[in-house]
């Protein structure tokens, strides 16, 4: 990914590049617009440094080396995948030396990055983000600002968690389909519809209900619990092991037990609001800014 990011940047401005792996540096410097740096410290002469590194620990080490050496007012752009807490640690190091830091999580693969279709999920102080807007635009045509430092990384980690959890549920659904004579392609066509099981929970129950705190009417939680029970029974009848679907059923049992039975089943979100003491309903000012 670092090589793909370097290629995007070099198309817009001269670039100085460094990696501990000399072979990687040799590969990217085949582009005449990219010059090899002798060390991490050499990169600190720039007022903007972009990181693409293999782990949070390595990122923290590199930031610790860069921040004291960069010119005041410089900004580090972190594209490596790390957690918000890692970004906050990096921010502490940067703030101590008058350096800004922006997280620009990459929501795409290497081929999308190389082709210019990657998406960046950005977090950071507005002034710092504004300083590196040209760099972000060079990396990607689609940038969404989420809020303070760490919020871009949080959005990526959450997105990936959803994707990985949905993959488990889809595998379970495919197994149930195979066991009951439902065509896999027919199931895919069903689930991809605007009113079906993948899209509707996001577009209606999350956006129109949870984010508005509106749970009156709609399909009751007790009805969702009944349907979930039917799915578990079908899995038992057909000998299909369930993990994600079975775990999710527990929440509907809790929801009914907590008095949510007659509310729309999106109201299970209020359980997390009680457990975490954090509301989910938001105003228009809370939404991300995509450009």
Rosetta silent file (secondary structure, phi, psi, omega in degrees, C-alpha in Angstrom):
SEQUENCE: XXXXXXXXXXXXXXXXXXXXXXXXXXXXXXXXXXXXXXXXXXXXXXXXXXXXXXXXXXXXXXXXXXXXXXXXXXXXXXXXXXXXXXXXXXXXXXXXXXXXXXXXXXXXXXXXXXXXXXXXXXXXXXXXXXXXXXXXXXXXXXXXXXXXXXXXXXXXXXXXXXXXXXXXXXXXXXXXXXXXXXXXXXXXXXXXXXXXXXXXXXXXXXXXXXXXXXXXXXXXXXXXXXXXXXXXXXXXXXXXXXXXXXXXXXXXXXXXXXXXXXXXXXXXXXXXXXXXXXXXXXXXXXXXXXX
SCORE:     score description
SCORE:     0.000 S_00000001
   1 L     0.000  -37.978  179.071    0.000    0.000    0.000 S_00000001
   2 H   -58.752  -40.628  178.391    2.854    2.387    0.769 S_00000001
   3 H   -63.914  -40.115  179.161    4.157    2.011   -2.768 S_00000001
   4 H   -66.779  -40.893  177.030    0.705    2.750   -4.214 S_00000001
   5 H   -62.959  -42.962  179.147    0.337    5.848   -1.995 S_00000001
   6 H   -59.989  -41.243  178.846    3.804    7.018   -3.065 S_00000001
   7 H   -62.770  -40.132  178.151    2.820    6.664   -6.707 S_00000001
   8 H   -63.662  -44.409 -178.756   -0.297    8.772   -6.179 S_00000001
   9 H   -67.059  -42.379 -176.403    1.677   11.514   -4.412 S_00000001
  10 H   -64.152  -23.199  178.567    4.521   11.532   -6.932 S_00000001
  11 L   -70.975  -13.662 -176.864    2.049   12.249   -9.715 S_00000001
  12 L  -115.842  -23.281 -177.250    1.376   15.620   -8.066 S_00000001
  13 L  -161.967  157.402  176.067    4.655   16.663   -6.442 S_00000001
  14 L   -60.037  146.419 -173.262    8.285   15.564   -5.931 S_00000001
  15 E  -133.713  137.811  173.233    8.527   12.911   -3.228 S_00000001
  16 E  -106.727  129.128 -173.204   11.166   11.756   -0.763 S_00000001
  17 E  -128.711  146.525  176.839   10.674    8.134    0.355 S_00000001
  18 L  -145.540  144.774  172.110   12.168    5.863    3.001 S_00000001
  19 L  -153.160  147.633  176.907   11.650    2.297    4.197 S_00000001
  20 L   -63.899  -26.221  177.584   13.822   -0.035    6.275 S_00000001
  21 L   -85.790  104.743 -176.244   13.453   -2.535    3.441 S_00000001
  22 H   -59.808  -31.164 -179.598   15.893   -1.263    0.808 S_00000001
  23 H   -64.380  -37.961  178.346   14.194   -3.354   -1.872 S_00000001
  24 H   -65.243  -40.366  178.402   10.931   -1.480   -1.357 S_00000001
  25 H   -63.698  -41.664  178.564   12.749    1.830   -1.701 S_00000001
  26 H   -60.114  -39.862 -179.184   14.403    0.598   -4.889 S_00000001
  27 H   -63.661  -48.061 -175.678   11.008   -0.351   -6.293 S_00000001
  28 H   -73.877  -29.660 -178.216    9.361    3.025   -5.689 S_00000001
  29 L   -80.151    2.746  167.882   12.376    5.072   -6.770 S_00000001
  30 L   -64.933  -23.452  171.590   12.156    3.553  -10.235 S_00000001
  31 L   -76.920  118.626 -175.140    9.725    6.424  -10.628 S_00000001
  32 L   -63.073  -14.615  179.249   12.029    9.387  -11.431 S_00000001
  33 L   -83.770   -5.789 -178.463    9.801   11.699   -9.415 S_00000001
  34 E  -112.540  129.267  179.841   10.624    9.809   -6.194 S_00000001
  35 E  -111.722  140.376  179.384   13.966   10.218   -4.408 S_00000001
  36 E   -78.067  133.716  172.734   15.318    7.846   -1.769 S_00000001
  37 L   -91.862  152.461 -179.313   15.906    9.269    1.703 S_00000001
  38 L   -80.073  -21.903 -176.453   18.804    7.970    3.768 S_00000001
  39 L  -163.763  171.191  173.869   16.812    7.691    6.995 S_00000001
  40 H   -60.029  -40.168 -178.492   13.578    8.590    8.742 S_00000001
  41 H   -58.647  -33.412  179.359   15.304   11.704   10.052 S_00000001
  42 H   -63.561  -30.213  179.303   15.864   12.901    6.466 S_00000001
  43 H   -67.988  -24.153 -174.480   12.101   12.984    5.942 S_00000001
  44 L   -67.222  -11.928  176.765   11.739   15.472    8.787 S_00000001
  45 L   -69.442  -18.860 -179.994   12.985   18.305    6.576 S_00000001
  46 L   -83.262  151.276  177.643    9.539   18.249    4.932 S_00000001
  47 L   -87.132   -9.866  173.606    6.584   20.079    6.447 S_00000001
  48 E  -133.436  127.469  177.482    4.275   17.171    5.516 S_00000001
  49 E  -125.747  130.509  179.261    5.162   13.505    6.041 S_00000001
  50 E  -106.636  129.001 -179.262    2.853   10.642    5.052 S_00000001
  51 E  -105.455  138.931  170.364    3.157    7.327    6.886 S_00000001
  52 L  -141.774   94.834 -167.226    2.203    3.873    5.582 S_00000001
  53 L  -128.235  162.803 -169.024    3.566    1.384    8.099 S_00000001
  54 L   -81.128  -16.442 -176.118    2.912   -2.224    9.186 S_00000001
  55 L  -157.252  157.479  177.025    1.864   -1.818   12.840 S_00000001
  56 H   -57.969  -37.964 -179.786    0.838    0.724   15.500 S_00000001
  57 H   -61.416  -44.258  179.358    4.103    0.137   17.368 S_00000001
  58 H   -65.451  -42.144  178.420    6.177    1.008   14.317 S_00000001
  59 H   -57.671  -45.573 -178.729    4.054    4.098   13.636 S_00000001
  60 H   -62.731  -40.253  178.942    4.600    5.357   17.171 S_00000001
  61 H   -63.775  -41.896 -178.757    8.351    4.835   16.884 S_00000001
  62 H   -68.957  -41.688  177.794    8.516    6.729   13.592 S_00000001
  63 H   -61.938  -40.140  178.918    6.390    9.610   14.896 S_00000001
  64 H   -62.259  -30.837  178.969    8.643    9.846   17.950 S_00000001
  65 H   -82.254  -34.341 -177.002   11.627   10.210   15.637 S_00000001
  66 H   -77.445  -47.658 -168.834    9.986   12.662   13.233 S_00000001
  67 H   -52.978  -45.061 -178.507    8.150   15.077   15.542 S_00000001
  68 L   -68.805  -15.438 -172.884   11.189   16.654   17.272 S_00000001
  69 L  -104.431  -18.498 -177.041   12.887   17.232   13.910 S_00000001
  70 L   -75.013  153.173  177.145   10.088   18.583   11.730 S_00000001
  71 L   -64.807  145.001  179.589    9.609   22.338   11.231 S_00000001
  72 L   -55.318  137.114 -178.190    7.049   23.921   13.569 S_00000001
  73 L    88.926   -2.972  176.898    3.580   23.790   12.093 S_00000001
  74 L   -68.620  165.782 -177.887    4.344   20.650   10.087 S_00000001
  75 E  -135.545  135.770  172.238    1.810   17.849    9.822 S_00000001
  76 E  -100.739  131.152  177.465    2.138   14.063    9.826 S_00000001
  77 E  -106.964  115.319 -177.796   -0.506   12.164    7.839 S_00000001
  78 E   -95.968  109.437  175.956   -1.062    8.652    9.212 S_00000001
  79 L  -102.846   -8.559  177.295   -2.490    6.273    6.617 S_00000001
  80 L   -63.552  150.186  177.920   -1.423    3.083    8.425 S_00000001
  81 L   -81.865  112.131  178.273   -4.288    1.165   10.004 S_00000001
  82 L  -136.084  175.245  177.878   -4.166    1.812   13.762 S_00000001
  83 L   -91.985  161.389  177.700   -6.696    2.298   16.554 S_00000001
  84 H   -54.582  -37.812  179.869   -7.907    5.692   17.861 S_00000001
  85 H   -63.613  -33.582  176.238   -5.891    5.200   21.057 S_00000001
  86 H   -67.137  -40.214  177.278   -2.748    4.835   18.925 S_00000001
  87 H   -62.632  -38.267 -179.907   -3.590    8.089   17.155 S_00000001
  88 H   -67.058  -35.444  175.928   -3.982    9.828   20.495 S_00000001
  89 H   -66.689  -41.572  177.062   -0.533    8.610   21.562 S_00000001
  90 H   -63.678  -38.903 -179.967    0.927    9.889   18.301 S_00000001
  91 H   -62.638  -39.825  178.166   -0.873   13.185   18.826 S_00000001
  92 H   -59.001  -44.343  179.597    0.725   13.630   22.261 S_00000001
  93 H   -63.407  -41.745 -177.819    4.185   13.234   20.733 S_00000001
  94 H   -69.520  -45.198 -177.572    3.383   15.686   17.954 S_00000001
  95 H   -59.157  -36.677 -179.447    1.737   18.308   20.156 S_00000001
  96 L   -61.723  -19.205 -177.863    4.818   18.452   22.396 S_00000001
  97 L  -120.575   16.159  177.111    6.809   19.697   19.393 S_00000001
  98 L    70.954   27.866 -179.307    4.231   21.905   17.691 S_00000001
  99 L  -110.720  139.174  175.937    3.453   19.333   15.007 S_00000001
 100 E   -90.862  161.592  175.814   -0.041   18.410   13.823 S_00000001
 101 E  -141.687  140.466 -178.984   -1.247   14.933   12.980 S_00000001
 102 E  -129.475  133.197  172.960   -4.095   13.746   10.774 S_00000001
 103 E   -95.297  129.528 -179.941   -5.437   10.223   10.438 S_00000001
 104 E  -129.472   77.797 -178.074   -6.347    9.302    6.871 S_00000001
 105 E   -66.973  137.800 -177.100   -7.499    5.692    6.990 S_00000001
 106 E   -95.339  117.824 -178.269   -7.600    3.988    3.596 S_00000001
 107 L  -102.265   59.592 -178.847  -10.892    2.244    2.872 S_00000001
 108 L  -169.587  171.553  176.431   -9.744    0.327   -0.194 S_00000001
 109 L   -92.076 -179.132 -176.692   -7.206   -2.165   -1.488 S_00000001
 110 H   -63.272  -42.275 -177.901   -3.891   -1.564   -3.223 S_00000001
 111 H   -64.159  -38.836  177.692   -5.352   -1.744   -6.732 S_00000001
 112 H   -66.097  -39.141  178.015   -7.996    0.866   -5.896 S_00000001
 113 H   -62.542  -47.826 -178.909   -5.324    3.120   -4.416 S_00000001
 114 H   -62.044  -34.356 -178.451   -3.133    2.782   -7.491 S_00000001
 115 H   -85.389   -5.004  177.216   -6.094    3.471   -9.741 S_00000001
 116 L    86.773   10.973 -178.017   -7.214    6.555   -7.829 S_00000001
 117 L  -105.894   10.769  179.958  -10.541    5.177   -6.585 S_00000001
 118 L   -69.597  159.458  176.404   -9.586    4.689   -2.923 S_00000001
 119 E  -116.300  137.218  176.874  -11.511    6.435   -0.140 S_00000001
 120 E  -107.908  131.949  176.316   -9.874    8.236    2.793 S_00000001
 121 E  -106.085  113.279 -165.046  -11.569    8.438    6.202 S_00000001
 122 E  -111.870  137.157  172.449  -10.076   11.499    7.878 S_00000001
 123 E  -133.177  145.842  178.509   -9.806   12.677   11.464 S_00000001
 124 L   154.258  166.807  176.053   -7.922   15.649   12.873 S_00000001
 125 L   -61.271  141.598 -176.779   -8.052   19.309   13.842 S_00000001
 126 H   -54.466  -42.347 -177.555   -9.591   21.379   11.064 S_00000001
 127 H   -63.478  -38.692  178.807   -6.480   23.556   10.734 S_00000001
 128 H   -70.119  -42.107  178.690   -4.230   20.517   10.308 S_00000001
 129 H   -62.007  -41.103  179.914   -6.565   18.851    7.816 S_00000001
 130 H   -61.893  -36.092 -179.802   -6.721   22.070    5.814 S_00000001
 131 H   -64.249  -29.806 -175.082   -2.913   22.180    5.621 S_00000001
 132 L  -109.624   14.862 -178.861   -2.769   18.740    4.011 S_00000001
 133 H   -55.840  -41.806  179.658   -5.868   18.965    1.805 S_00000001
 134 H   -61.713  -38.760  178.200   -3.696   18.988   -1.320 S_00000001
 135 H   -68.156  -43.896  179.236   -1.917   15.826   -0.191 S_00000001
 136 H   -62.533  -41.632  179.734   -5.178   14.077    0.668 S_00000001
 137 H   -66.675  -31.747  177.316   -6.661   15.039   -2.692 S_00000001
 138 H   -68.120  -36.238 -179.237   -3.557   13.689   -4.438 S_00000001
 139 H   -73.628  -41.618 -173.263   -3.970   10.359   -2.664 S_00000001
 140 L  -150.007  144.190  177.142   -7.714   10.018   -3.212 S_00000001
 141 L   -80.260  -16.056 -178.113  -10.570   11.775   -4.972 S_00000001
 142 E  -118.909  114.965 -179.712  -12.961   10.817   -2.167 S_00000001
 143 E  -128.812  128.167  177.333  -12.279   12.099    1.346 S_00000001
 144 E  -117.318  122.095  177.590  -14.722   11.986    4.248 S_00000001
 145 E   -88.188  130.517 -177.181  -13.988   13.980    7.399 S_00000001
 146 E  -106.881  -23.674 -178.540  -15.278   12.354   10.568 S_00000001
 147 E   146.957 -141.304 -175.493  -14.104   14.661   13.353 S_00000001
 148 L   -71.345  175.450  178.695  -11.147   14.884   15.750 S_00000001
 149 L   -51.998  132.729  179.334   -7.932   12.882   15.658 S_00000001
 150 L    98.860  -20.637 -174.904   -8.675    9.157   15.749 S_00000001
 151 H   -71.901  -32.507  176.822  -12.174    9.364   14.304 S_00000001
 152 H   -65.564  -43.678  177.620  -11.099    8.390   10.796 S_00000001
 153 H   -64.870  -40.040  178.660   -9.322    5.308   12.102 S_00000001
 154 H   -60.130  -42.757 -179.636  -12.306    4.464   14.296 S_00000001
 155 H   -61.610  -41.404  179.887  -14.591    4.637   11.260 S_00000001
 156 H   -66.376  -45.184 -178.173  -12.358    2.247    9.303 S_00000001
 157 H   -62.741  -40.161  177.833  -12.063   -0.261   12.150 S_00000001
 158 H   -64.297  -46.180  178.862  -15.843   -0.170   12.658 S_00000001
 159 H   -56.625  -46.347 -178.770  -16.455   -0.608    8.931 S_00000001
 160 H   -66.382  -36.736  177.995  -14.116   -3.585    8.786 S_00000001
 161 H   -62.232  -41.595  177.753  -15.683   -5.119   11.889 S_00000001
 162 H   -63.096  -46.077 -178.953  -19.107   -4.892   10.239 S_00000001
 163 H   -59.775  -42.612 -177.114  -17.777   -6.415    7.018 S_00000001
 164 H   -71.793  -37.035  177.220  -16.156   -9.314    8.840 S_00000001
 165 H   -68.277  -42.672  178.793  -19.222   -9.977   11.008 S_00000001
 166 H   -62.023  -35.104  179.461  -21.537   -9.798    7.985 S_00000001
 167 H   -61.788  -39.229  177.110  -19.265  -12.282    6.197 S_00000001
 168 H   -63.813  -46.606 -179.443  -19.888  -14.808    8.983 S_00000001
 169 H   -63.423  -39.154  178.329  -23.645  -14.242    8.797 S_00000001
 170 H   -65.556  -37.364  176.803  -23.593  -14.559    4.991 S_00000001
 171 H   -63.818  -40.394  177.246  -21.708  -17.848    5.253 S_00000001
 172 H   -65.145  -41.564  178.977  -24.356  -19.075    7.683 S_00000001
 173 H   -62.734  -40.979  178.604  -27.098  -17.870    5.347 S_00000001
 174 H   -63.425  -38.879  178.755  -25.480  -19.682    2.418 S_00000001
 175 H   -66.590  -40.513  177.042  -25.308  -22.883    4.472 S_00000001
 176 H   -64.820  -39.440  178.683  -28.983  -22.566    5.412 S_00000001
 177 H   -63.067  -45.795  179.850  -29.850  -21.935    1.761 S_00000001
 178 H   -62.036  -33.822 -177.760  -27.927  -25.006    0.614 S_00000001
 179 H   -78.357  -17.318 -175.194  -29.653  -27.098    3.272 S_00000001
 180 H  -117.581   11.239  175.819  -33.156  -25.963    2.298 S_00000001
 181 L    79.727   16.233  177.967  -32.942  -25.969   -1.497 S_00000001
 182 L   -89.651  127.895  178.548  -32.655  -22.206   -1.932 S_00000001
 183 L   -62.725  135.160  178.455  -30.412  -21.167   -4.828 S_00000001
 184 H   -61.792  -40.953  179.362  -27.391  -19.168   -3.713 S_00000001
 185 H   -67.489  -35.433  177.274  -27.770  -16.722   -6.608 S_00000001
 186 H   -67.554  -38.645  177.503  -31.448  -16.288   -5.814 S_00000001
 187 H   -63.945  -42.765  179.447  -30.578  -15.603   -2.186 S_00000001
 188 H   -60.883  -42.134  178.917  -27.984  -13.013   -3.254 S_00000001
 189 H   -64.041  -39.684  178.289  -30.564  -11.284   -5.446 S_00000001
 190 H   -62.947  -51.239 -174.308  -33.041  -11.262   -2.542 S_00000001
 191 H   -66.730  -25.764 -178.062  -30.585   -9.889    0.005 S_00000001
 192 L   -82.195   -6.544 -179.981  -29.342   -7.135   -2.303 S_00000001
 193 L   -68.971  155.447 -176.414  -32.819   -5.629   -2.706 S_00000001
 194 L   -65.086  -21.124 -179.455  -33.606   -2.261   -1.064 S_00000001
 195 L  -105.742   10.263 -171.915  -36.149   -3.811    1.300 S_00000001
 196 L   -97.311 -172.934 -167.260  -34.126   -6.926    2.167 S_00000001
 197 L   -69.953  -18.595  177.562  -31.988   -8.121    5.030 S_00000001
 198 L   -91.663  -44.921 -172.827  -28.708   -6.425    4.159 S_00000001
 199 L   -83.130  -45.070 -173.819  -29.804   -2.962    3.041 S_00000001
 200 H   -58.886  -41.124  177.921  -32.955   -2.250    5.059 S_00000001
 201 H   -59.155  -31.049  179.135  -31.320   -2.493    8.515 S_00000001
 202 H   -81.348  -54.898 -171.892  -28.893    0.251    7.446 S_00000001
 203 H   -71.411  -33.757 -179.246  -31.061    2.598    5.392 S_00000001
 204 H  -100.773  -58.537 -170.200  -34.191    2.380    7.529 S_00000001
 205 H   -73.829  -36.056  177.725  -33.469    1.050   10.987 S_00000001
 206 H   -79.774  -54.368 -173.928  -30.089    2.658   11.546 S_00000001
 207 H   -72.311  -45.621 -172.545  -30.486    5.928    9.622 S_00000001
 208 H   -90.421  -17.099 -178.852  -34.207    6.591   10.069 S_00000001
 209 H  -115.148  -59.669 -175.853  -34.746    5.126   13.514 S_00000001
 210 H   -62.900  -46.918 -177.577  -31.587    4.788   15.634 S_00000001
 211 L   -69.963  -15.741  176.348  -30.047    8.082   14.540 S_00000001
 212 L  -105.271   -6.770 -177.710  -33.395    9.807   15.187 S_00000001
 213 L    64.351   32.940 -174.787  -34.256    7.898   18.348 S_00000001
 214 L  -112.689  109.504 -176.295  -37.613    6.972   16.795 S_00000001
 215 L  -123.640   12.138  178.447  -38.903    3.495   17.672 S_00000001
 216 L   -77.117  141.239  179.354  -42.679    3.898   17.505 S_00000001
 217 L    72.304 -165.036  179.072  -44.504    1.592   15.096 S_00000001
 218 L    77.694 -171.783 -179.132  -42.685   -0.678   12.693 S_00000001
 219 L   -76.979  121.107 -175.585  -41.868   -4.349   13.167 S_00000001
 220 E   -66.245  153.455  177.270  -41.902   -5.101   16.922 S_00000001
 221 H   -60.345  -36.243 -179.991  -38.911   -6.515   18.731 S_00000001
 222 H   -67.094  -29.288  176.544  -41.014   -9.486   19.842 S_00000001
 223 H   -73.189  -37.871  176.517  -41.741  -10.276   16.167 S_00000001
 224 H   -64.215  -39.168  177.024  -38.039  -10.074   15.340 S_00000001
 225 H   -61.387  -41.682  179.190  -37.390  -12.433   18.257 S_00000001
 226 H   -61.928  -45.933 -179.502  -39.970  -14.867   16.827 S_00000001
 227 H   -64.204  -38.158  177.946  -38.355  -14.789   13.379 S_00000001
 228 H   -64.694  -38.557  177.585  -34.935  -15.289   14.891 S_00000001
 229 H   -62.849  -38.898  177.677  -36.269  -18.283   16.815 S_00000001
 230 H   -63.015  -40.111  179.200  -37.560  -19.766   13.546 S_00000001
 231 H   -64.759  -40.315  177.812  -34.116  -19.385   11.982 S_00000001
 232 H   -64.310  -40.331  179.518  -32.512  -21.176   14.930 S_00000001
 233 H   -65.409  -40.926  178.440  -35.073  -23.982   14.663 S_00000001
 234 H   -63.929  -38.504  177.921  -34.422  -24.335   10.923 S_00000001
 235 H   -63.746  -39.816  177.322  -30.699  -24.522   11.600 S_00000001
 236 H   -65.326  -42.162 -178.958  -31.308  -27.305   14.128 S_00000001
 237 H   -63.522  -33.846 -174.755  -33.552  -29.162   11.674 S_00000001
 238 H  -101.421   -1.859  178.458  -30.954  -28.996    8.903 S_00000001
 239 L    70.216   32.670 -179.853  -27.842  -29.475   11.055 S_00000001
 240 L   -98.606  117.861  177.456  -26.325  -26.078   10.156 S_00000001
 241 L   -67.185  135.700  177.018  -24.002  -24.629   12.842 S_00000001
 242 L  -121.608  141.220  177.425  -24.718  -20.985   13.649 S_00000001
 243 L  -125.672  -60.232 -179.903  -22.458  -18.501   15.423 S_00000001
 244 H   -66.317  -48.272 -178.204  -23.291  -14.957   14.329 S_00000001
 245 H   -65.520  -40.076  179.635  -27.036  -15.491   13.962 S_00000001
 246 H   -66.885  -40.893  178.059  -27.261  -17.393   17.230 S_00000001
 247 H   -63.405  -39.391  179.984  -25.301  -14.715   19.074 S_00000001
 248 H   -65.151  -33.000 -179.140  -27.540  -12.005   17.649 S_00000001
 249 H   -58.555  -35.169 -179.415  -30.654  -13.844   18.857 S_00000001
 250 H   -56.033  -37.464 -178.471  -29.574  -13.290   22.463 S_00000001
 251 H   -64.217  -38.010  179.436  -30.000   -9.527   22.010 S_00000001
 252 H   -69.480  -34.683  173.505  -33.634   -9.945   20.986 S_00000001
 253 H   -61.591  -44.615  178.561  -34.273  -12.061   24.069 S_00000001
 254 H   -64.044  -41.038 -179.299  -32.736   -9.287   26.175 S_00000001
 255 H   -60.828  -45.735  178.045  -34.726   -6.635   24.333 S_00000001
 256 H   -63.478  -42.672  179.896  -38.042   -8.338   25.020 S_00000001
 257 H   -63.347  -27.585 -178.727  -37.036   -8.922   28.649 S_00000001
 258 L   -92.173   10.505  174.736  -36.195   -5.204   28.982 S_00000001
 259 L    88.653   17.705 -178.587  -39.628   -4.087   27.803 S_00000001
 260 L   -96.461    7.222 -170.527  -38.859   -3.340   24.155 S_00000001
 261 L   -53.862  -39.744 -175.542  -41.223   -6.000   22.798 S_00000001
 262 L   -94.524   -4.614  176.085  -43.780   -3.658   21.184 S_00000001
 263 L   -84.925  158.546  174.710  -41.261   -1.093   19.879 S_00000001
 264 E   -53.255  144.795 -172.762  -39.632   -1.369   16.470 S_00000001
 265 H   -68.775  -10.182  170.918  -36.805   -3.853   16.707 S_00000001
 266 H   -62.373  -17.258 -178.860  -34.266   -1.110   15.987 S_00000001
 267 H   -65.395  -10.577  174.746  -34.906   -0.232   19.644 S_00000001
 268 H   -59.660  -19.810  177.033  -32.379   -2.903   20.635 S_00000001
 269 H   -61.443  -27.845 -179.380  -29.896   -0.039   20.121 S_00000001
 270 H   -67.281  -21.332  175.253  -31.194    1.465   23.372 S_00000001
 271 H   -62.506  -44.098  178.717  -29.675   -1.489   25.225 S_00000001
 272 H   -68.014  -32.740  176.667  -26.215   -0.259   24.192 S_00000001
 273 H   -63.623  -38.320  177.856  -27.198    3.277   25.141 S_00000001
 274 H   -69.866  -43.475 -176.456  -28.000    2.013   28.642 S_00000001
 275 H   -67.443  -34.901 -175.092  -24.870   -0.105   28.888 S_00000001
 276 H  -104.106  -10.562 -175.671  -22.499    2.624   27.689 S_00000001
 277 L    58.341   34.493  177.793  -24.396    5.749   28.846 S_00000001
 278 L  -129.292  121.298  177.989  -23.881    7.220   25.363 S_00000001
 279 L   -71.650  152.560  178.015  -26.816    8.268   23.150 S_00000001
 280 L  -105.378  -24.453  178.222  -26.809    7.326   19.457 S_00000001
 281 L   -61.813  142.857 -175.601  -29.371    9.819   18.152 S_00000001
 282 L  -138.248  166.315  174.089  -27.624   12.748   16.506 S_00000001
 283 L   -97.005  172.186 -179.840  -28.155   16.145   14.946 S_00000001
 284 H   -62.786  -25.554 -179.251  -27.235   17.084   11.378 S_00000001
 285 H   -72.137  -13.186 -177.816  -24.033   18.685   12.711 S_00000001
 286 H   -86.008   -8.712 -172.095  -22.771   15.283   13.840 S_00000001
 287 L   -81.020  153.263  178.955  -22.585   13.837   10.341 S_00000001
 288 L   -69.037  157.981 -179.012  -19.364   13.343    8.377 S_00000001
 289 E  -112.073  110.538 -179.209  -18.392   15.732    5.574 S_00000001
 290 E  -101.453  139.003  177.490  -17.661   14.033    2.262 S_00000001
 291 L  -140.050    0.000    0.000  -16.057   15.837   -0.614 S_00000001
